[in-house]
Amino acid sequence: MEDKKLVCKDCGAEFVFTVGEQEFFKEKGFDNEPVRCLDCRRKRKAERNNR
Ligand SMILES: [Zn+2]
């Protein structure tokens, strides 16, 4: 496996989907690659927790 470069759907920034993260996703049974960078994922998570 290799690190993958993806473009964030929310802010358009390039981010790296690391091998470690890919393995984590695989372990969890997620088929999809992340569509957002870490910052945007954190933001969304924080927003969700506020509700
Ligand atoms: Zn982003």
mmCIF file of the protein (N, C-alpha, C, O) and its ligand, coordinates in Angstrom:
data_MODEL
# 
_entry.id   MODEL 
# 
loop_
_entity.id 
_entity.type 
_entity.pdbx_number_of_molecules 
1 polymer     1 
2 non-polymer 1 
# 
_entity_poly.entity_id                      1 
_entity_poly.type                           'polypeptide(L)' 
_entity_poly.nstd_linkage                   no 
_entity_poly.nstd_monomer                   no 
_entity_poly.pdbx_seq_one_letter_code       MEDKKLVCKDCGAEFVFTVGEQEFFKEKGFDNEPVRCLDCRRKRKAERNNR 
_entity_poly.pdbx_seq_one_letter_code_can   MEDKKLVCKDCGAEFVFTVGEQEFFKEKGFDNEPVRCLDCRRKRKAERNNR 
_entity_poly.pdbx_strand_id                 A 
# 
loop_
_entity_poly_seq.entity_id 
_entity_poly_seq.num 
_entity_poly_seq.mon_id 
_entity_poly_seq.hetero 
1 1  MET n 
1 2  GLU n 
1 3  ASP n 
1 4  LYS n 
1 5  LYS n 
1 6  LEU n 
1 7  VAL n 
1 8  CYS n 
1 9  LYS n 
1 10 ASP n 
1 11 CYS n 
1 12 GLY n 
1 13 ALA n 
1 14 GLU n 
1 15 PHE n 
1 16 VAL n 
1 17 PHE n 
1 18 THR n 
1 19 VAL n 
1 20 GLY n 
1 21 GLU n 
1 22 GLN n 
1 23 GLU n 
1 24 PHE n 
1 25 PHE n 
1 26 LYS n 
1 27 GLU n 
1 28 LYS n 
1 29 GLY n 
1 30 PHE n 
1 31 ASP n 
1 32 ASN n 
1 33 GLU n 
1 34 PRO n 
1 35 VAL n 
1 36 ARG n 
1 37 CYS n 
1 38 LEU n 
1 39 ASP n 
1 40 CYS n 
1 41 ARG n 
1 42 ARG n 
1 43 LYS n 
1 44 ARG n 
1 45 LYS n 
1 46 ALA n 
1 47 GLU n 
1 48 ARG n 
1 49 ASN n 
1 50 ASN n 
1 51 ARG n 
# 
loop_
_struct_asym.id 
_struct_asym.entity_id 
A 1 
B 2 
# 
loop_
_chem_comp.id 
_chem_comp.type 
_chem_comp.mon_nstd_flag 
ALA 'L-peptide linking' y 
ARG 'L-peptide linking' y 
ASN 'L-peptide linking' y 
ASP 'L-peptide linking' y 
CYS 'L-peptide linking' y 
GLN 'L-peptide linking' y 
GLU 'L-peptide linking' y 
GLY 'peptide linking'   y 
LEU 'L-peptide linking' y 
LYS 'L-peptide linking' y 
MET 'L-peptide linking' y 
PHE 'L-peptide linking' y 
PRO 'L-peptide linking' y 
THR 'L-peptide linking' y 
VAL 'L-peptide linking' y 
ZN  non-polymer         . 
# 
_pdbx_entity_nonpoly.entity_id   2 
_pdbx_entity_nonpoly.name        ? 
_pdbx_entity_nonpoly.comp_id     ZN 
# 
_pdbx_nonpoly_scheme.asym_id         B 
_pdbx_nonpoly_scheme.entity_id       2 
_pdbx_nonpoly_scheme.mon_id          ZN 
_pdbx_nonpoly_scheme.ndb_seq_num     1 
_pdbx_nonpoly_scheme.pdb_seq_num     101 
_pdbx_nonpoly_scheme.auth_seq_num    101 
_pdbx_nonpoly_scheme.pdb_mon_id      ZN 
_pdbx_nonpoly_scheme.auth_mon_id     ZN 
_pdbx_nonpoly_scheme.pdb_strand_id   A 
_pdbx_nonpoly_scheme.pdb_ins_code    . 
# 
loop_
_atom_site.group_PDB 
_atom_site.id 
_atom_site.type_symbol 
_atom_site.label_atom_id 
_atom_site.label_alt_id 
_atom_site.label_comp_id 
_atom_site.label_asym_id 
_atom_site.label_entity_id 
_atom_site.label_seq_id 
_atom_site.pdbx_PDB_ins_code 
_atom_site.Cartn_x 
_atom_site.Cartn_y 
_atom_site.Cartn_z 
_atom_site.occupancy 
_atom_site.B_iso_or_equiv 
_atom_site.pdbx_formal_charge 
_atom_site.auth_seq_id 
_atom_site.auth_comp_id 
_atom_site.auth_asym_id 
_atom_site.auth_atom_id 
_atom_site.pdbx_PDB_model_num 
ATOM   1   N  N  . MET A 1 1  ? 0.839   -1.209 0.000  1.00 0.00 ? 1   MET A N  1 
ATOM   2   C  CA . MET A 1 1  ? 0.000   0.000  0.000  1.00 0.00 ? 1   MET A CA 1 
ATOM   3   C  C  . MET A 1 1  ? 0.870   1.253  0.000  1.00 0.00 ? 1   MET A C  1 
ATOM   4   O  O  . MET A 1 1  ? 2.022   1.240  0.433  1.00 0.00 ? 1   MET A O  1 
ATOM   5   N  N  . GLU A 1 2  ? 0.287   2.320  -0.494 1.00 0.00 ? 2   GLU A N  1 
ATOM   6   C  CA . GLU A 1 2  ? 1.000   3.596  -0.548 1.00 0.00 ? 2   GLU A CA 1 
ATOM   7   C  C  . GLU A 1 2  ? 0.102   4.698  -0.029 1.00 0.00 ? 2   GLU A C  1 
ATOM   8   O  O  . GLU A 1 2  ? -1.123  4.577  -0.058 1.00 0.00 ? 2   GLU A O  1 
ATOM   9   N  N  . ASP A 1 3  ? 0.714   5.782  0.449  1.00 0.00 ? 3   ASP A N  1 
ATOM   10  C  CA . ASP A 1 3  ? -0.069  6.960  0.793  1.00 0.00 ? 3   ASP A CA 1 
ATOM   11  C  C  . ASP A 1 3  ? -0.773  7.466  -0.456 1.00 0.00 ? 3   ASP A C  1 
ATOM   12  O  O  . ASP A 1 3  ? -0.211  7.447  -1.551 1.00 0.00 ? 3   ASP A O  1 
ATOM   13  N  N  . LYS A 1 4  ? -1.990  7.912  -0.281 1.00 0.00 ? 4   LYS A N  1 
ATOM   14  C  CA . LYS A 1 4  ? -2.736  8.438  -1.426 1.00 0.00 ? 4   LYS A CA 1 
ATOM   15  C  C  . LYS A 1 4  ? -3.004  9.911  -1.217 1.00 0.00 ? 4   LYS A C  1 
ATOM   16  O  O  . LYS A 1 4  ? -3.254  10.361 -0.099 1.00 0.00 ? 4   LYS A O  1 
ATOM   17  N  N  . LYS A 1 5  ? -2.948  10.658 -2.310 1.00 0.00 ? 5   LYS A N  1 
ATOM   18  C  CA . LYS A 1 5  ? -3.301  12.070 -2.229 1.00 0.00 ? 5   LYS A CA 1 
ATOM   19  C  C  . LYS A 1 5  ? -4.733  12.237 -2.673 1.00 0.00 ? 5   LYS A C  1 
ATOM   20  O  O  . LYS A 1 5  ? -5.111  11.814 -3.766 1.00 0.00 ? 5   LYS A O  1 
ATOM   21  N  N  . LEU A 1 6  ? -5.528  12.855 -1.825 1.00 0.00 ? 6   LEU A N  1 
ATOM   22  C  CA . LEU A 1 6  ? -6.930  13.084 -2.141 1.00 0.00 ? 6   LEU A CA 1 
ATOM   23  C  C  . LEU A 1 6  ? -7.230  14.573 -2.003 1.00 0.00 ? 6   LEU A C  1 
ATOM   24  O  O  . LEU A 1 6  ? -6.498  15.310 -1.344 1.00 0.00 ? 6   LEU A O  1 
ATOM   25  N  N  . VAL A 1 7  ? -8.313  14.997 -2.635 1.00 0.00 ? 7   VAL A N  1 
ATOM   26  C  CA . VAL A 1 7  ? -8.716  16.398 -2.548 1.00 0.00 ? 7   VAL A CA 1 
ATOM   27  C  C  . VAL A 1 7  ? -9.969  16.497 -1.691 1.00 0.00 ? 7   VAL A C  1 
ATOM   28  O  O  . VAL A 1 7  ? -10.956 15.795 -1.911 1.00 0.00 ? 7   VAL A O  1 
ATOM   29  N  N  . CYS A 1 8  ? -9.904  17.379 -0.720 1.00 0.00 ? 8   CYS A N  1 
ATOM   30  C  CA . CYS A 1 8  ? -11.027 17.545 0.207  1.00 0.00 ? 8   CYS A CA 1 
ATOM   31  C  C  . CYS A 1 8  ? -12.236 18.117 -0.517 1.00 0.00 ? 8   CYS A C  1 
ATOM   32  O  O  . CYS A 1 8  ? -12.143 19.086 -1.271 1.00 0.00 ? 8   CYS A O  1 
ATOM   33  N  N  . LYS A 1 9  ? -13.359 17.490 -0.263 1.00 0.00 ? 9   LYS A N  1 
ATOM   34  C  CA . LYS A 1 9  ? -14.610 17.891 -0.881 1.00 0.00 ? 9   LYS A CA 1 
ATOM   35  C  C  . LYS A 1 9  ? -15.095 19.241 -0.346 1.00 0.00 ? 9   LYS A C  1 
ATOM   36  O  O  . LYS A 1 9  ? -15.756 19.999 -1.057 1.00 0.00 ? 9   LYS A O  1 
ATOM   37  N  N  . ASP A 1 10 ? -14.763 19.529 0.904  1.00 0.00 ? 10  ASP A N  1 
ATOM   38  C  CA . ASP A 1 10 ? -15.259 20.746 1.541  1.00 0.00 ? 10  ASP A CA 1 
ATOM   39  C  C  . ASP A 1 10 ? -14.402 21.967 1.228  1.00 0.00 ? 10  ASP A C  1 
ATOM   40  O  O  . ASP A 1 10 ? -14.928 22.991 0.792  1.00 0.00 ? 10  ASP A O  1 
ATOM   41  N  N  . CYS A 1 11 ? -13.092 21.877 1.441  1.00 0.00 ? 11  CYS A N  1 
ATOM   42  C  CA . CYS A 1 11 ? -12.237 23.058 1.292  1.00 0.00 ? 11  CYS A CA 1 
ATOM   43  C  C  . CYS A 1 11 ? -11.341 22.977 0.065  1.00 0.00 ? 11  CYS A C  1 
ATOM   44  O  O  . CYS A 1 11 ? -10.659 23.950 -0.256 1.00 0.00 ? 11  CYS A O  1 
ATOM   45  N  N  . GLY A 1 12 ? -11.325 21.849 -0.627 1.00 0.00 ? 12  GLY A N  1 
ATOM   46  C  CA . GLY A 1 12 ? -10.547 21.734 -1.855 1.00 0.00 ? 12  GLY A CA 1 
ATOM   47  C  C  . GLY A 1 12 ? -9.061  21.534 -1.640 1.00 0.00 ? 12  GLY A C  1 
ATOM   48  O  O  . GLY A 1 12 ? -8.289  21.524 -2.599 1.00 0.00 ? 12  GLY A O  1 
ATOM   49  N  N  . ALA A 1 13 ? -8.652  21.372 -0.385 1.00 0.00 ? 13  ALA A N  1 
ATOM   50  C  CA . ALA A 1 13 ? -7.235  21.187 -0.097 1.00 0.00 ? 13  ALA A CA 1 
ATOM   51  C  C  . ALA A 1 13 ? -6.823  19.741 -0.363 1.00 0.00 ? 13  ALA A C  1 
ATOM   52  O  O  . ALA A 1 13 ? -7.608  18.807 -0.197 1.00 0.00 ? 13  ALA A O  1 
ATOM   53  N  N  . GLU A 1 14 ? -5.574  19.588 -0.778 1.00 0.00 ? 14  GLU A N  1 
ATOM   54  C  CA . GLU A 1 14 ? -5.042  18.236 -0.932 1.00 0.00 ? 14  GLU A CA 1 
ATOM   55  C  C  . GLU A 1 14 ? -4.671  17.697 0.431  1.00 0.00 ? 14  GLU A C  1 
ATOM   56  O  O  . GLU A 1 14 ? -4.099  18.408 1.257  1.00 0.00 ? 14  GLU A O  1 
ATOM   57  N  N  . PHE A 1 15 ? -4.998  16.443 0.663  1.00 0.00 ? 15  PHE A N  1 
ATOM   58  C  CA . PHE A 1 15 ? -4.566  15.824 1.909  1.00 0.00 ? 15  PHE A CA 1 
ATOM   59  C  C  . PHE A 1 15 ? -4.126  14.403 1.622  1.00 0.00 ? 15  PHE A C  1 
ATOM   60  O  O  . PHE A 1 15 ? -4.475  13.821 0.594  1.00 0.00 ? 15  PHE A O  1 
ATOM   61  N  N  . VAL A 1 16 ? -3.365  13.861 2.535  1.00 0.00 ? 16  VAL A N  1 
ATOM   62  C  CA . VAL A 1 16 ? -2.807  12.529 2.336  1.00 0.00 ? 16  VAL A CA 1 
ATOM   63  C  C  . VAL A 1 16 ? -3.620  11.507 3.115  1.00 0.00 ? 16  VAL A C  1 
ATOM   64  O  O  . VAL A 1 16 ? -3.850  11.647 4.316  1.00 0.00 ? 16  VAL A O  1 
ATOM   65  N  N  . PHE A 1 17 ? -4.039  10.497 2.411  1.00 0.00 ? 17  PHE A N  1 
ATOM   66  C  CA . PHE A 1 17 ? -4.693  9.340  3.036  1.00 0.00 ? 17  PHE A CA 1 
ATOM   67  C  C  . PHE A 1 17 ? -3.578  8.330  3.257  1.00 0.00 ? 17  PHE A C  1 
ATOM   68  O  O  . PHE A 1 17 ? -3.180  7.603  2.346  1.00 0.00 ? 17  PHE A O  1 
ATOM   69  N  N  . THR A 1 18 ? -3.090  8.303  4.474  1.00 0.00 ? 18  THR A N  1 
ATOM   70  C  CA . THR A 1 18 ? -1.882  7.518  4.742  1.00 0.00 ? 18  THR A CA 1 
ATOM   71  C  C  . THR A 1 18 ? -2.165  6.025  4.775  1.00 0.00 ? 18  THR A C  1 
ATOM   72  O  O  . THR A 1 18 ? -3.308  5.592  4.920  1.00 0.00 ? 18  THR A O  1 
ATOM   73  N  N  . VAL A 1 19 ? -1.102  5.255  4.637  1.00 0.00 ? 19  VAL A N  1 
ATOM   74  C  CA . VAL A 1 19 ? -1.223  3.801  4.707  1.00 0.00 ? 19  VAL A CA 1 
ATOM   75  C  C  . VAL A 1 19 ? -1.862  3.389  6.028  1.00 0.00 ? 19  VAL A C  1 
ATOM   76  O  O  . VAL A 1 19 ? -2.704  2.492  6.070  1.00 0.00 ? 19  VAL A O  1 
ATOM   77  N  N  . GLY A 1 20 ? -1.455  4.051  7.101  1.00 0.00 ? 20  GLY A N  1 
ATOM   78  C  CA . GLY A 1 20 ? -2.024  3.742  8.417  1.00 0.00 ? 20  GLY A CA 1 
ATOM   79  C  C  . GLY A 1 20 ? -3.526  3.949  8.441  1.00 0.00 ? 20  GLY A C  1 
ATOM   80  O  O  . GLY A 1 20 ? -4.271  3.141  8.996  1.00 0.00 ? 20  GLY A O  1 
ATOM   81  N  N  . GLU A 1 21 ? -3.963  5.053  7.828  1.00 0.00 ? 21  GLU A N  1 
ATOM   82  C  CA . GLU A 1 21 ? -5.389  5.331  7.783  1.00 0.00 ? 21  GLU A CA 1 
ATOM   83  C  C  . GLU A 1 21 ? -6.114  4.342  6.877  1.00 0.00 ? 21  GLU A C  1 
ATOM   84  O  O  . GLU A 1 21 ? -7.229  3.912  7.169  1.00 0.00 ? 21  GLU A O  1 
ATOM   85  N  N  . GLN A 1 22 ? -5.466  3.994  5.783  1.00 0.00 ? 22  GLN A N  1 
ATOM   86  C  CA . GLN A 1 22 ? -6.081  3.021  4.874  1.00 0.00 ? 22  GLN A CA 1 
ATOM   87  C  C  . GLN A 1 22 ? -6.284  1.685  5.579  1.00 0.00 ? 22  GLN A C  1 
ATOM   88  O  O  . GLN A 1 22 ? -7.304  1.017  5.409  1.00 0.00 ? 22  GLN A O  1 
ATOM   89  N  N  . GLU A 1 23 ? -5.292  1.319  6.368  1.00 0.00 ? 23  GLU A N  1 
ATOM   90  C  CA . GLU A 1 23 ? -5.409  0.058  7.118  1.00 0.00 ? 23  GLU A CA 1 
ATOM   91  C  C  . GLU A 1 23 ? -6.518  0.146  8.156  1.00 0.00 ? 23  GLU A C  1 
ATOM   92  O  O  . GLU A 1 23 ? -7.260  -0.810 8.380  1.00 0.00 ? 23  GLU A O  1 
ATOM   93  N  N  . PHE A 1 24 ? -6.615  1.323  8.790  1.00 0.00 ? 24  PHE A N  1 
ATOM   94  C  CA . PHE A 1 24 ? -7.669  1.542  9.778  1.00 0.00 ? 24  PHE A CA 1 
ATOM   95  C  C  . PHE A 1 24 ? -9.042  1.418  9.120  1.00 0.00 ? 24  PHE A C  1 
ATOM   96  O  O  . PHE A 1 24 ? -9.943  0.776  9.659  1.00 0.00 ? 24  PHE A O  1 
ATOM   97  N  N  . PHE A 1 25 ? -9.189  2.033  7.960  1.00 0.00 ? 25  PHE A N  1 
ATOM   98  C  CA . PHE A 1 25 ? -10.464 1.978  7.238  1.00 0.00 ? 25  PHE A CA 1 
ATOM   99  C  C  . PHE A 1 25 ? -10.813 0.537  6.880  1.00 0.00 ? 25  PHE A C  1 
ATOM   100 O  O  . PHE A 1 25 ? -11.951 0.096  7.039  1.00 0.00 ? 25  PHE A O  1 
ATOM   101 N  N  . LYS A 1 26 ? -9.811  -0.178 6.396  1.00 0.00 ? 26  LYS A N  1 
ATOM   102 C  CA . LYS A 1 26 ? -9.998  -1.560 6.007  1.00 0.00 ? 26  LYS A CA 1 
ATOM   103 C  C  . LYS A 1 26 ? -10.442 -2.403 7.203  1.00 0.00 ? 26  LYS A C  1 
ATOM   104 O  O  . LYS A 1 26 ? -11.351 -3.229 7.119  1.00 0.00 ? 26  LYS A O  1 
ATOM   105 N  N  . GLU A 1 27 ? -9.764  -2.155 8.306  1.00 0.00 ? 27  GLU A N  1 
ATOM   106 C  CA . GLU A 1 27 ? -10.062 -2.877 9.541  1.00 0.00 ? 27  GLU A CA 1 
ATOM   107 C  C  . GLU A 1 27 ? -11.510 -2.661 9.972  1.00 0.00 ? 27  GLU A C  1 
ATOM   108 O  O  . GLU A 1 27 ? -12.184 -3.572 10.455 1.00 0.00 ? 27  GLU A O  1 
ATOM   109 N  N  . LYS A 1 28 ? -11.969 -1.408 9.778  1.00 0.00 ? 28  LYS A N  1 
ATOM   110 C  CA . LYS A 1 28 ? -13.323 -1.056 10.181 1.00 0.00 ? 28  LYS A CA 1 
ATOM   111 C  C  . LYS A 1 28 ? -14.355 -1.487 9.146  1.00 0.00 ? 28  LYS A C  1 
ATOM   112 O  O  . LYS A 1 28 ? -15.559 -1.401 9.388  1.00 0.00 ? 28  LYS A O  1 
ATOM   113 N  N  . GLY A 1 29 ? -13.878 -1.951 7.992  1.00 0.00 ? 29  GLY A N  1 
ATOM   114 C  CA . GLY A 1 29 ? -14.791 -2.411 6.961  1.00 0.00 ? 29  GLY A CA 1 
ATOM   115 C  C  . GLY A 1 29 ? -15.362 -1.292 6.116  1.00 0.00 ? 29  GLY A C  1 
ATOM   116 O  O  . GLY A 1 29 ? -16.382 -1.473 5.450  1.00 0.00 ? 29  GLY A O  1 
ATOM   117 N  N  . PHE A 1 30 ? -14.696 -0.102 6.136  1.00 0.00 ? 30  PHE A N  1 
ATOM   118 C  CA . PHE A 1 30 ? -15.162 1.002  5.297  1.00 0.00 ? 30  PHE A CA 1 
ATOM   119 C  C  . PHE A 1 30 ? -14.649 0.801  3.883  1.00 0.00 ? 30  PHE A C  1 
ATOM   120 O  O  . PHE A 1 30 ? -13.455 0.589  3.670  1.00 0.00 ? 30  PHE A O  1 
ATOM   121 N  N  . ASP A 1 31 ? -15.547 0.867  2.927  1.00 0.00 ? 31  ASP A N  1 
ATOM   122 C  CA . ASP A 1 31 ? -15.148 0.718  1.531  1.00 0.00 ? 31  ASP A CA 1 
ATOM   123 C  C  . ASP A 1 31 ? -14.709 2.041  0.933  1.00 0.00 ? 31  ASP A C  1 
ATOM   124 O  O  . ASP A 1 31 ? -13.874 2.084  0.029  1.00 0.00 ? 31  ASP A O  1 
ATOM   125 N  N  . ASN A 1 32 ? -15.283 3.121  1.450  1.00 0.00 ? 32  ASN A N  1 
ATOM   126 C  CA . ASN A 1 32 ? -15.042 4.423  0.838  1.00 0.00 ? 32  ASN A CA 1 
ATOM   127 C  C  . ASN A 1 32 ? -13.772 5.080  1.357  1.00 0.00 ? 32  ASN A C  1 
ATOM   128 O  O  . ASN A 1 32 ? -13.363 4.882  2.501  1.00 0.00 ? 32  ASN A O  1 
ATOM   129 N  N  . GLU A 1 33 ? -13.172 5.857  0.489  1.00 0.00 ? 33  GLU A N  1 
ATOM   130 C  CA . GLU A 1 33 ? -12.047 6.676  0.907  1.00 0.00 ? 33  GLU A CA 1 
ATOM   131 C  C  . GLU A 1 33 ? -12.604 7.942  1.536  1.00 0.00 ? 33  GLU A C  1 
ATOM   132 O  O  . GLU A 1 33 ? -13.710 8.370  1.204  1.00 0.00 ? 33  GLU A O  1 
ATOM   133 N  N  . PRO A 1 34 ? -11.844 8.540  2.439  1.00 0.00 ? 34  PRO A N  1 
ATOM   134 C  CA . PRO A 1 34 ? -12.347 9.787  3.037  1.00 0.00 ? 34  PRO A CA 1 
ATOM   135 C  C  . PRO A 1 34 ? -12.457 10.869 1.971  1.00 0.00 ? 34  PRO A C  1 
ATOM   136 O  O  . PRO A 1 34 ? -11.618 10.950 1.074  1.00 0.00 ? 34  PRO A O  1 
ATOM   137 N  N  . VAL A 1 35 ? -13.472 11.684 2.067  1.00 0.00 ? 35  VAL A N  1 
ATOM   138 C  CA . VAL A 1 35 ? -13.663 12.747 1.079  1.00 0.00 ? 35  VAL A CA 1 
ATOM   139 C  C  . VAL A 1 35 ? -13.260 14.109 1.644  1.00 0.00 ? 35  VAL A C  1 
ATOM   140 O  O  . VAL A 1 35 ? -13.221 15.107 0.925  1.00 0.00 ? 35  VAL A O  1 
ATOM   141 N  N  . ARG A 1 36 ? -12.964 14.130 2.935  1.00 0.00 ? 36  ARG A N  1 
ATOM   142 C  CA . ARG A 1 36 ? -12.593 15.405 3.556  1.00 0.00 ? 36  ARG A CA 1 
ATOM   143 C  C  . ARG A 1 36 ? -11.242 15.301 4.242  1.00 0.00 ? 36  ARG A C  1 
ATOM   144 O  O  . ARG A 1 36 ? -10.837 14.232 4.698  1.00 0.00 ? 36  ARG A O  1 
ATOM   145 N  N  . CYS A 1 37 ? -10.547 16.442 4.306  1.00 0.00 ? 37  CYS A N  1 
ATOM   146 C  CA . CYS A 1 37 ? -9.268  16.480 5.006  1.00 0.00 ? 37  CYS A CA 1 
ATOM   147 C  C  . CYS A 1 37 ? -9.514  16.374 6.508  1.00 0.00 ? 37  CYS A C  1 
ATOM   148 O  O  . CYS A 1 37 ? -10.642 16.496 6.984  1.00 0.00 ? 37  CYS A O  1 
ATOM   149 N  N  . LEU A 1 38 ? -8.446  16.147 7.223  1.00 0.00 ? 38  LEU A N  1 
ATOM   150 C  CA . LEU A 1 38 ? -8.564  15.961 8.670  1.00 0.00 ? 38  LEU A CA 1 
ATOM   151 C  C  . LEU A 1 38 ? -9.228  17.148 9.345  1.00 0.00 ? 38  LEU A C  1 
ATOM   152 O  O  . LEU A 1 38 ? -10.075 16.979 10.221 1.00 0.00 ? 38  LEU A O  1 
ATOM   153 N  N  . ASP A 1 39 ? -8.838  18.363 8.932  1.00 0.00 ? 39  ASP A N  1 
ATOM   154 C  CA . ASP A 1 39 ? -9.411  19.569 9.530  1.00 0.00 ? 39  ASP A CA 1 
ATOM   155 C  C  . ASP A 1 39 ? -10.923 19.591 9.384  1.00 0.00 ? 39  ASP A C  1 
ATOM   156 O  O  . ASP A 1 39 ? -11.650 19.841 10.345 1.00 0.00 ? 39  ASP A O  1 
ATOM   157 N  N  . CYS A 1 40 ? -11.386 19.324 8.166  1.00 0.00 ? 40  CYS A N  1 
ATOM   158 C  CA . CYS A 1 40 ? -12.823 19.364 7.922  1.00 0.00 ? 40  CYS A CA 1 
ATOM   159 C  C  . CYS A 1 40 ? -13.529 18.228 8.647  1.00 0.00 ? 40  CYS A C  1 
ATOM   160 O  O  . CYS A 1 40 ? -14.655 18.388 9.117  1.00 0.00 ? 40  CYS A O  1 
ATOM   161 N  N  . ARG A 1 41 ? -12.872 17.094 8.736  1.00 0.00 ? 41  ARG A N  1 
ATOM   162 C  CA . ARG A 1 41 ? -13.473 15.976 9.476  1.00 0.00 ? 41  ARG A CA 1 
ATOM   163 C  C  . ARG A 1 41 ? -13.616 16.343 10.946 1.00 0.00 ? 41  ARG A C  1 
ATOM   164 O  O  . ARG A 1 41 ? -14.634 16.064 11.579 1.00 0.00 ? 41  ARG A O  1 
ATOM   165 N  N  . ARG A 1 42 ? -12.568 16.978 11.476 1.00 0.00 ? 42  ARG A N  1 
ATOM   166 C  CA . ARG A 1 42 ? -12.616 17.396 12.887 1.00 0.00 ? 42  ARG A CA 1 
ATOM   167 C  C  . ARG A 1 42 ? -13.711 18.411 13.112 1.00 0.00 ? 42  ARG A C  1 
ATOM   168 O  O  . ARG A 1 42 ? -14.447 18.347 14.097 1.00 0.00 ? 42  ARG A O  1 
ATOM   169 N  N  . LYS A 1 43 ? -13.811 19.358 12.179 1.00 0.00 ? 43  LYS A N  1 
ATOM   170 C  CA . LYS A 1 43 ? -14.827 20.393 12.302 1.00 0.00 ? 43  LYS A CA 1 
ATOM   171 C  C  . LYS A 1 43 ? -16.216 19.778 12.314 1.00 0.00 ? 43  LYS A C  1 
ATOM   172 O  O  . LYS A 1 43 ? -17.060 20.121 13.141 1.00 0.00 ? 43  LYS A O  1 
ATOM   173 N  N  . ARG A 1 44 ? -16.431 18.867 11.384 1.00 0.00 ? 44  ARG A N  1 
ATOM   174 C  CA . ARG A 1 44 ? -17.758 18.241 11.297 1.00 0.00 ? 44  ARG A CA 1 
ATOM   175 C  C  . ARG A 1 44 ? -18.070 17.437 12.553 1.00 0.00 ? 44  ARG A C  1 
ATOM   176 O  O  . ARG A 1 44 ? -19.206 17.407 13.026 1.00 0.00 ? 44  ARG A O  1 
ATOM   177 N  N  . LYS A 1 45 ? -17.055 16.799 13.070 1.00 0.00 ? 45  LYS A N  1 
ATOM   178 C  CA . LYS A 1 45 ? -17.239 16.007 14.281 1.00 0.00 ? 45  LYS A CA 1 
ATOM   179 C  C  . LYS A 1 45 ? -17.584 16.912 15.456 1.00 0.00 ? 45  LYS A C  1 
ATOM   180 O  O  . LYS A 1 45 ? -18.447 16.596 16.276 1.00 0.00 ? 45  LYS A O  1 
ATOM   181 N  N  . ALA A 1 46 ? -16.887 18.049 15.518 1.00 0.00 ? 46  ALA A N  1 
ATOM   182 C  CA . ALA A 1 46 ? -17.125 19.000 16.591 1.00 0.00 ? 46  ALA A CA 1 
ATOM   183 C  C  . ALA A 1 46 ? -18.539 19.557 16.496 1.00 0.00 ? 46  ALA A C  1 
ATOM   184 O  O  . ALA A 1 46 ? -19.223 19.730 17.505 1.00 0.00 ? 46  ALA A O  1 
ATOM   185 N  N  . GLU A 1 47 ? -18.969 19.836 15.257 1.00 0.00 ? 47  GLU A N  1 
ATOM   186 C  CA . GLU A 1 47 ? -20.313 20.349 15.060 1.00 0.00 ? 47  GLU A CA 1 
ATOM   187 C  C  . GLU A 1 47 ? -21.355 19.341 15.511 1.00 0.00 ? 47  GLU A C  1 
ATOM   188 O  O  . GLU A 1 47 ? -22.358 19.688 16.135 1.00 0.00 ? 47  GLU A O  1 
ATOM   189 N  N  . ARG A 1 48 ? -21.095 18.105 15.184 1.00 0.00 ? 48  ARG A N  1 
ATOM   190 C  CA . ARG A 1 48 ? -22.043 17.049 15.550 1.00 0.00 ? 48  ARG A CA 1 
ATOM   191 C  C  . ARG A 1 48 ? -22.142 16.913 17.072 1.00 0.00 ? 48  ARG A C  1 
ATOM   192 O  O  . ARG A 1 48 ? -23.211 16.653 17.624 1.00 0.00 ? 48  ARG A O  1 
ATOM   193 N  N  . ASN A 1 49 ? -21.000 17.096 17.728 1.00 0.00 ? 49  ASN A N  1 
ATOM   194 C  CA . ASN A 1 49 ? -20.993 16.938 19.184 1.00 0.00 ? 49  ASN A CA 1 
ATOM   195 C  C  . ASN A 1 49 ? -21.689 18.081 19.903 1.00 0.00 ? 49  ASN A C  1 
ATOM   196 O  O  . ASN A 1 49 ? -22.082 17.954 21.063 1.00 0.00 ? 49  ASN A O  1 
ATOM   197 N  N  . ASN A 1 50 ? -21.837 19.209 19.197 1.00 0.00 ? 50  ASN A N  1 
ATOM   198 C  CA . ASN A 1 50 ? -22.489 20.355 19.828 1.00 0.00 ? 50  ASN A CA 1 
ATOM   199 C  C  . ASN A 1 50 ? -23.999 20.226 19.869 1.00 0.00 ? 50  ASN A C  1 
ATOM   200 O  O  . ASN A 1 50 ? -24.687 20.950 20.588 1.00 0.00 ? 50  ASN A O  1 
ATOM   201 N  N  . ARG A 1 51 ? -24.494 19.289 19.082 1.00 0.00 ? 51  ARG A N  1 
ATOM   202 C  CA . ARG A 1 51 ? -25.942 19.168 19.018 1.00 0.00 ? 51  ARG A CA 1 
ATOM   203 C  C  . ARG A 1 51 ? -26.472 18.194 20.044 1.00 0.00 ? 51  ARG A C  1 
ATOM   204 O  O  . ARG A 1 51 ? -27.681 17.976 20.122 1.00 0.00 ? 51  ARG A O  1 
HETATM 205 ZN ZN . ZN  B 2 .  ? -10.942 20.243 4.070  1.00 0.00 2 101 ZN  A ZN 1 
# 
